[in-house]
Amino acid sequence: MKLRIKQLREVRSLTQAEVAELLCCDQSLCSKYERELRALPLEAAVKLAAFYGVTLDYLAGSEI
């Protein structure tokens, strides 16, 4: 599965810095999450799913 966090961010015309502020992290870490160079912590995934109004399954790229 491929995370949809970059897609969701871009659809809403947000910068990585804006999303990083929501997650209380650096923009560079947000970039690593999007490129899947770092695992997205569950706490961050829950925040993003709530922020974007999607399920964790959708955020994680589930096709089901």
Beta strands, then each sheet from edge to edge (+ up, - down):
end
